[in-house]
Amino acid sequence: VERHDFSLQRVEKQLEKLKDMHEKAKQKDLKKWF
């Protein structure tokens, strides 16, 4: 169970990273148009 929890935490961290990168990419795109 602990190992499963650990991997779940890692997955959540990766998702946070991806979301952050996505937000930054969106902001970059917006700046490109203005």
C-alpha positions in Angstrom: 0.0 0.0 0.0 2.8 2.4 0.9 4.5 1.8 -2.5 1.2 2.5 -4.2 0.8 5.7 -2.2 4.3 6.8 -3.1 3.8 6.2 -6.8 0.4 8.1 -6.6 2.2 11.0 -5.0 4.8 11.0 -7.8 2.0 10.9 -10.5 0.3 13.9 -8.8 3.6 15.8 -8.8 4.1 15.1 -12.5 0.5 16.3 -13.2 1.2 19.5 -11.3 4.3 20.1 -13.3 2.5 19.5 -16.6 -0.3 21.8 -15.6 2.3 24.5 -14.7 4.1 24.1 -18.0 0.7 24.2 -19.9 -0.2 27.5 -18.1 3.2 29.0 -19.0 2.8 27.9 -22.6 -0.7 29.4 -22.8 0.7 32.7 -21.4 3.5 32.7 -24.0 1.0 32.1 -26.8 -1.1 35.0 -25.6 1.9 37.4 -25.5 2.7 36.2 -29.0 -0.6 37.5 -30.3 -0.5 40.9 -28.6 
